[in-house]
Structure formats: structure tokens, C-alpha cells
Amino acid sequence: MLIKHQGQLVASVGQILDSDAIASFLLQNEVDIPVSELELTYEPSEALSARKDAYKLESDSLFIEWQYDQTDAAKQKWLSKVEEIKARYPLLA
């Protein structure tokens, strides 16, 4: 995982960190940059692994709910969550 600010590399981390862990990492290394201003870049294998974990935790239950309900609203809720996860862990082209 690469952490960048305004196109400049701030850190290269060997694992995917959540925003709290990134904030802690920055604080420990005396880097005064708000997490909201950072650009996070993942290796394809990291992004795929993070997506898989997020799907299990966040979207699989929504998929099952849609399969049970068969409503457009339930389907859209599931698809929206999948898109959110993909946006959070993008695959570089």
C-alpha cells in the first residue's frame, strides 16, 4: 500500500491499513497531514484481498437479503455497497 499526498510518496506500507491505523502511523512518524488529504494506492493483490474481506463483512449479507426479498430496493442496496467497496479498493489499470 502506497500513501501519497499531492502526488508525493509519504509512505510505503506492507499491509492495508484503515484510516485510524493510517492516522496513528502518521502521528508516530511525526507527519502532519490529514488522512482525508491522502491518496491510497494498492497493489492488485492487496486490493483484491481487501475487497474479498470487505465483501464478506459488508455486502454478502445484503446479497442474501436481496435473494430472500427479491425487491429492487434490496438489490440496489447490495449493488451500491459493492460499488462502494470497489471504489475504496480500486484496481489500477
PyMOL commands that set and color helices and strands:
alter all, ss='L'
color gray80, all
select helices_A, chain A and resi 19-28+35-37+44-69+72-88
alter helices_A, ss='H'
color red, helices_A
select strands_A, chain A and resi 2-5+8-12+38-41
alter strands_A, ss='S'
color yellow, strands_A
deselect
rebuild
show_as cartoon
